[in-house]
């Protein structure tokens, strides 16, 4: 048990070292990852006490050091101050994201909005944008994306060109009948383990159940039962207004036309053809990741783990 747990703790600290993120003992336990060779086995959950005892035993001191309650690879103590600064910056940005989510609750066809990326990890910078995962009503993904993108552009909160800081990055849309993530790998398990639901907590709970595959990489993954501080609650008034707006837009029946127009526009975008890009455009998912971060992180992780 301690041998495998030690390997998994080392792998976890190493992985987050690539992301410049020292971890507390609780975070190591919560985000504990399995070594690649162990992934076919699913029953590797550990208790918080197990992790604490092994860290305190000194068995991992040749690779991992501790300072001020954070654990990191040897020689990386300078990342602690950077992590504390990043957390303060990220919390301030998440507060602004939550205020925006209150407004997005009125936007037609929007069913769930979540924060992902560095802000969800509370590891952002002052220049960070706001990575958003958006769930739209089934059958309305094209018009839903158009309305949401147009609205955010109108209020000056859409990321585009060189306008990045504190703007919404809209690169991942799915419909409410397509909540299972297609890319099931180590990086995705990390990305959605940190997912913060800003809007639509009931749908987020279904999202987690649909993505229980995360446990193949993160054995301590447990679905969330209580909404977080960051989650905006639905109100009857919000639902009525959104419903009235959807009733209005339904008269125009623009879904098919917008699908054709946007597909052509996406195909003309040179980023669509980049090698290694993840671009998906259909009636259930619109994903725009011209340069996915996962493969680069995994390569650095394997290099540092082998040292």
Secondary structure as GFF3:
##gff-version 3
##sequence-region A 1 307
A	DSSP	alpha_helix	2	18	.	.	.	ID=ss1
A	DSSP	alpha_helix	25	30	.	.	.	ID=ss2
A	DSSP	three_ten_helix	36	38	.	.	.	ID=ss3
A	DSSP	alpha_helix	48	57	.	.	.	ID=ss4
A	DSSP	beta_strand	64	67	.	.	.	ID=ss5
A	DSSP	beta_strand	70	73	.	.	.	ID=ss6
A	DSSP	alpha_helix	79	104	.	.	.	ID=ss7
A	DSSP	beta_strand	110	115	.	.	.	ID=ss8
A	DSSP	alpha_helix	117	120	.	.	.	ID=ss9
A	DSSP	beta_strand	130	136	.	.	.	ID=ss10
A	DSSP	alpha_helix	141	154	.	.	.	ID=ss11
A	DSSP	beta_strand	168	175	.	.	.	ID=ss12
A	DSSP	alpha_helix	186	193	.	.	.	ID=ss13
A	DSSP	beta_strand	196	199	.	.	.	ID=ss14
A	DSSP	alpha_helix	201	210	.	.	.	ID=ss15
A	DSSP	three_ten_helix	212	216	.	.	.	ID=ss16
A	DSSP	alpha_helix	236	250	.	.	.	ID=ss17
A	DSSP	alpha_helix	255	268	.	.	.	ID=ss18
A	DSSP	three_ten_helix	270	273	.	.	.	ID=ss19
A	DSSP	beta_strand	278	281	.	.	.	ID=ss20
A	DSSP	beta_strand	285	289	.	.	.	ID=ss21
A	DSSP	alpha_helix	294	305	.	.	.	ID=ss22
###
